[in-house]
Amino acid sequence: MDLNQLKYFREVAKTGNMSKAAQDLYITQPNLSRSIARLEKEIGACLFDHRKGKIVLNEYGRAFLSSVELIFSELNFGVQTVRRLYETSQNNLSLACTIDGFLCDVLKDFFLSNPTIGIKQLNLTPDEVMGRLLDHTLSLAVTSYEIQHEQIATQLLGQEEYVLLMHQSHPLARNTELSISQLANQKFICDASRLDLQNLIKICAKADFYPNVAYEVQNSGLTYQLLEENAGIAFTPFPQYVVMRKLCSNSAVRYVKIKDDIPKAIIAVVHHKNYVFNSAGIEFVEFLRYWLQRENNVLNEFRDMPQTI
């Protein structure tokens, strides 16, 4: 009995179809059938019943599947334990970020002051981040939101107010401040890496309207392009406006302050509560705190400047 036989058995049990299981396993159906037959011969009992062209686990198969799942669970646990030990000993860090483009400048500066630390950067969706943290295949993630889970910890590193970005020819662009209620009939561009749709809906609900979201994206570059085309209004953290001002000095987009007291944009590091920080993890979090403070000093220079960009 080998692991391939157990993997094949588990796949057949899941699909209930020999042809589908063979396709998913990238082997031929005759080879899969022979493997299952050898497994049943070694155990000394049939594990499946055949019913109208479908195969289903019988009572012996169900009992055996429970043991097989435990085997693979223990094996996965062992693999992740070794990976964490290796990561600790090698001064490495696996890192993800849900904020589009945020890590580019951070990591460039981080590597200059920490050349011996190795970072494996992963591009993951918010749901993937939580899954990878829970199965210990990800050390840390930088996010713009807190992950609500009993096994995940959040370290809040910074927060900034949101502003409204719009094309300078937009009817509301002449204002220096706007309340959320004044946006009731406007089209929105939702950059989910900065303010996701769920939180946008919550903000607008307090002003008694549901947002008309014309575009929902996860890319700041695309957001700016849509703003340049006067395709709507976007909620953006003030630091992102400053980045835009630096990169696009001739942009036709401007920002307007928000009168209402709404939740601020945050920068946080999330990790599994059982994650043991190695020196790489400690150095990165401390560097990110320093980097955000340095950036905040730069932001202060822009706060009272003319708003047209």
C-alpha positions as CSV (number, residue, x, y, z in Angstrom):
1,M,0.0,0.0,0.0
2,D,1.5,3.4,-1.0
3,L,0.4,7.0,-0.9
4,N,-0.7,7.0,-4.5
5,Q,-3.2,4.2,-3.8
6,L,-4.6,6.2,-0.9
7,K,-4.8,9.4,-3.0
8,Y,-6.5,7.5,-5.8
9,F,-9.0,5.9,-3.3
10,R,-9.8,9.3,-1.8
11,E,-10.4,10.9,-5.3
12,V,-12.8,8.0,-6.4
13,A,-14.6,8.4,-3.1
14,K,-15.0,12.1,-3.7
15,T,-16.2,12.0,-7.3
16,G,-18.1,8.7,-7.2
17,N,-17.1,8.2,-10.8
18,M,-14.1,6.3,-12.0
19,S,-13.7,8.2,-15.3
20,K,-13.9,11.6,-13.6
21,A,-11.5,10.6,-10.9
22,A,-9.0,9.3,-13.5
23,Q,-9.3,12.6,-15.4
24,D,-8.7,14.6,-12.3
25,L,-5.7,12.5,-11.3
26,Y,-4.2,12.6,-14.9
27,I,-4.0,8.8,-15.1
28,T,-5.9,6.3,-17.3
29,Q,-9.1,4.7,-16.1
30,P,-7.7,1.1,-16.4
31,N,-4.7,2.0,-14.3
32,L,-7.0,3.6,-11.7
33,S,-9.2,0.6,-11.6
34,R,-6.3,-1.7,-11.1
35,S,-5.0,0.4,-8.3
36,I,-8.3,0.3,-6.5
37,A,-8.6,-3.4,-7.0
38,R,-5.1,-4.0,-5.6
39,L,-6.0,-1.8,-2.6
40,E,-9.2,-3.8,-1.9
41,K,-7.3,-7.1,-2.3
42,E,-4.7,-6.0,0.2
43,I,-7.3,-4.8,2.7
44,G,-9.4,-7.9,2.1
45,A,-12.7,-6.2,1.6
46,C,-14.6,-4.3,-1.2
47,L,-14.7,-0.6,-0.4
48,F,-17.3,0.5,-3.0
49,D,-20.8,-0.5,-4.2
50,H,-21.8,0.0,-7.8
51,R,-25.2,1.7,-8.2
52,K,-26.6,2.7,-11.6
53,G,-23.3,3.6,-13.2
54,K,-22.0,5.3,-10.1
55,I,-19.7,3.9,-7.4
56,V,-20.3,4.8,-3.7
57,L,-18.5,4.0,-0.5
58,N,-19.9,1.1,1.5
59,E,-19.6,0.8,5.2
60,Y,-16.0,-0.6,4.9
61,G,-15.0,2.2,2.5
62,R,-16.4,4.9,4.8
63,A,-14.5,3.5,7.7
64,F,-11.3,3.3,5.7
65,L,-11.8,6.9,4.3
66,S,-11.7,8.3,7.8
67,S,-8.3,6.7,8.4
68,V,-7.0,7.9,5.0
69,E,-8.1,11.5,5.8
70,L,-6.2,11.4,9.1
71,I,-3.1,10.2,7.3
72,F,-3.1,13.0,4.8
73,S,-4.0,15.5,7.6
74,E,-1.0,14.4,9.6
75,L,1.2,14.4,6.6
76,N,0.2,18.0,5.7
77,F,0.8,19.0,9.3
78,G,4.3,17.5,9.2
79,V,5.1,19.3,5.9
80,Q,4.0,22.7,7.3
81,T,5.9,22.1,10.5
82,V,9.1,21.5,8.6
83,R,8.5,24.5,6.4
84,R,8.1,26.7,9.4
85,L,11.3,25.4,11.0
86,Y,13.2,25.9,7.8
87,E,11.8,29.4,7.4
88,T,12.9,30.2,10.9
89,S,16.4,28.8,10.5
90,Q,17.0,30.4,7.1
91,N,15.8,33.9,8.1
92,N,13.1,33.8,5.4
93,L,9.6,35.2,5.3
94,S,6.5,34.3,3.2
95,L,4.5,37.5,2.7
96,A,1.3,38.6,1.0
97,C,-0.4,41.9,0.5
98,T,-4.0,42.7,-0.4
99,I,-3.3,46.4,-1.2
100,D,-2.5,46.8,-4.9
101,G,1.0,48.1,-5.5
102,F,1.7,48.9,-1.8
103,L,4.6,46.6,-1.2
104,C,6.7,47.8,-4.2
105,D,8.2,50.8,-2.5
106,V,8.2,49.1,1.0
107,L,10.2,46.1,-0.1
108,K,12.6,48.1,-2.2
109,D,13.6,50.1,0.9
110,F,13.5,47.0,3.1
111,F,16.0,45.1,1.1
112,L,18.4,48.0,1.2
113,S,18.6,47.8,5.0
114,N,18.0,44.0,5.3
115,P,20.0,42.4,2.5
116,T,20.3,39.0,4.3
117,I,16.5,38.4,4.7
118,G,14.7,36.4,2.1
119,I,11.1,37.1,1.2
120,K,8.7,35.0,-0.7
121,Q,6.0,37.4,-1.9
122,L,2.6,35.9,-2.8
123,N,-0.2,37.5,-4.8
124,L,-3.4,36.3,-3.0
125,T,-7.0,37.3,-2.8
126,P,-8.4,38.2,0.7
127,D,-10.0,34.8,1.0
128,E,-6.8,33.1,0.0
129,V,-4.9,35.1,2.6
130,M,-7.1,33.8,5.4
131,G,-6.9,30.2,4.1
132,R,-3.1,30.3,3.8
133,L,-2.7,31.9,7.3
134,L,-4.9,29.2,8.8
135,D,-3.0,26.3,7.2
136,H,0.4,27.9,8.1
137,T,1.6,28.3,4.5
138,L,1.8,32.1,4.9
139,S,3.8,33.9,7.6
140,L,2.3,37.4,7.4
141,A,0.0,39.5,5.3
142,V,-0.3,43.3,4.9
143,T,-4.0,44.3,4.6
144,S,-6.3,47.3,4.5
145,Y,-8.8,45.5,6.8
146,E,-8.9,43.3,9.9
147,I,-9.6,39.6,9.4
148,Q,-12.3,38.5,11.8
149,H,-11.3,35.0,12.8
150,E,-10.6,33.6,16.3
151,Q,-7.2,32.1,15.1
152,I,-5.9,35.2,13.3
153,A,-4.3,38.2,15.0
154,T,-4.2,41.8,13.7
155,Q,-1.5,44.4,14.4
156,L,-2.7,47.8,13.4
157,L,0.3,49.8,12.1
158,G,-1.4,53.0,10.8
159,Q,-4.5,54.7,9.6
160,E,-5.4,57.5,7.3
161,E,-8.6,59.4,6.3
162,Y,-10.3,58.6,3.0
163,V,-10.8,61.3,0.4
164,L,-12.9,61.4,-2.8
165,L,-11.1,61.4,-6.1
166,M,-12.9,62.7,-9.2
167,H,-12.1,64.3,-12.6
168,Q,-11.7,68.1,-12.4
169,S,-14.7,68.5,-14.8
170,H,-17.0,66.5,-12.5
171,P,-19.9,68.7,-11.2
172,L,-18.9,68.0,-7.6
173,A,-15.2,68.8,-8.1
174,R,-15.6,72.5,-7.3
175,N,-16.3,71.6,-3.7
176,T,-13.5,71.4,-1.1
177,E,-15.6,69.1,1.1
178,L,-18.6,66.9,0.5
179,S,-20.9,64.9,2.7
180,I,-21.7,61.3,1.8
181,S,-25.4,62.2,1.3
182,Q,-24.4,64.5,-1.6
183,L,-23.1,61.4,-3.5
184,A,-26.4,59.6,-3.6
185,N,-26.9,60.0,-7.4
186,Q,-23.3,59.5,-8.4
187,K,-21.5,56.6,-10.1
188,F,-18.7,55.0,-8.0
189,I,-15.5,53.3,-8.9
190,C,-14.8,50.7,-6.2
191,D,-11.1,49.8,-5.8
192,A,-11.6,46.7,-3.6
193,S,-7.9,46.7,-2.6
194,R,-8.5,50.1,-0.8
195,L,-12.2,50.0,0.2
196,D,-14.1,46.9,-0.7
197,L,-17.7,46.9,-1.9
198,Q,-19.1,45.6,1.4
199,N,-17.7,48.6,3.4
200,L,-18.6,51.0,0.6
201,I,-22.2,49.9,1.0
202,K,-22.1,50.3,4.8
203,I,-20.8,53.9,4.4
204,C,-23.5,54.8,2.0
205,A,-26.2,53.0,4.0
206,K,-25.7,55.5,6.9
207,A,-26.6,58.2,4.4
208,D,-29.7,56.3,3.4
209,F,-28.8,55.2,-0.1
210,Y,-27.3,52.3,-2.0
211,P,-24.2,53.1,-4.0
212,N,-24.4,52.9,-7.8
213,V,-21.1,51.0,-8.5
214,A,-20.2,51.4,-12.1
215,Y,-16.9,49.6,-11.8
216,E,-15.5,47.2,-9.2
217,V,-11.8,46.6,-9.6
218,Q,-8.8,45.5,-7.5
219,N,-6.1,47.6,-9.3
220,S,-5.2,51.2,-8.4
221,G,-3.8,51.8,-11.9
222,L,-7.1,50.9,-13.5
223,T,-8.9,53.1,-10.9
224,Y,-6.8,56.1,-11.9
225,Q,-7.5,55.4,-15.6
226,L,-11.2,55.4,-15.0
227,L,-11.0,58.6,-13.0
228,E,-9.1,60.2,-15.9
229,E,-12.0,59.3,-18.1
230,N,-14.5,60.8,-15.7
231,A,-16.1,57.5,-15.2
232,G,-17.1,58.0,-11.5
233,I,-16.0,58.9,-8.0
234,A,-13.5,56.8,-5.9
235,F,-12.9,56.6,-2.2
236,T,-9.1,56.5,-1.8
237,P,-6.8,56.8,1.3
238,F,-5.1,60.2,1.3
239,P,-1.6,58.6,1.0
240,Q,-2.7,57.1,-2.3
241,Y,-3.6,60.6,-3.5
242,V,-0.1,61.7,-2.7
243,V,1.4,58.8,-4.6
244,M,-0.8,59.8,-7.6
245,R,0.3,63.4,-7.3
246,K,3.9,62.4,-7.4
247,L,3.5,60.1,-10.4
248,C,1.0,62.0,-12.4
249,S,1.8,65.7,-12.0
250,N,-0.4,66.6,-15.0
251,S,-3.4,64.5,-14.0
252,A,-6.9,66.0,-14.4
253,V,-8.0,64.2,-11.2
254,R,-8.4,66.1,-7.9
255,Y,-9.4,65.2,-4.4
256,V,-12.2,66.4,-2.2
257,K,-12.4,66.0,1.6
258,I,-15.2,64.1,3.3
259,K,-17.2,65.9,5.9
260,D,-18.7,62.8,7.6
261,D,-16.9,60.8,10.2
262,I,-16.3,57.5,8.4
263,P,-13.9,54.6,9.3
264,K,-10.4,55.4,8.3
265,A,-8.2,53.4,5.9
266,I,-5.9,51.2,7.9
267,I,-2.6,49.4,7.3
268,A,-2.4,46.2,9.3
269,V,-0.3,43.1,9.5
270,V,-2.2,39.9,10.1
271,H,-0.9,36.5,11.1
272,H,-1.9,33.2,12.8
273,K,-2.0,33.6,16.5
274,N,0.3,30.6,16.8
275,Y,2.8,32.0,14.4
276,V,6.2,32.3,16.1
277,F,8.0,35.4,14.7
278,N,11.5,34.7,13.5
279,S,14.0,37.5,13.1
280,A,12.9,38.2,9.6
281,G,9.2,38.7,10.7
282,I,10.2,40.9,13.6
283,E,12.5,43.0,11.3
284,F,9.8,43.4,8.6
285,V,7.1,44.5,11.0
286,E,9.4,47.0,12.7
287,F,10.6,48.3,9.4
288,L,7.0,48.8,8.2
289,R,6.2,50.8,11.3
290,Y,9.2,53.0,10.6
291,W,8.4,53.3,6.9
292,L,4.8,54.3,7.6
293,Q,5.9,57.0,10.1
294,R,8.4,58.3,7.5
295,E,5.7,58.4,4.9
296,N,3.3,60.2,7.3
297,N,5.9,63.0,7.7
298,V,5.9,63.4,3.9
299,L,2.1,63.4,3.8
300,N,2.0,66.3,6.2
301,E,3.8,68.4,3.6
302,F,0.9,67.8,1.1
303,R,-2.1,68.3,3.4
304,D,-2.4,72.0,3.0
305,M,-1.3,72.3,-0.6
306,P,-3.8,73.2,-3.4
307,Q,-6.1,70.2,-4.1
308,T,-6.0,70.3,-7.9
309,I,-3.4,67.9,-9.4
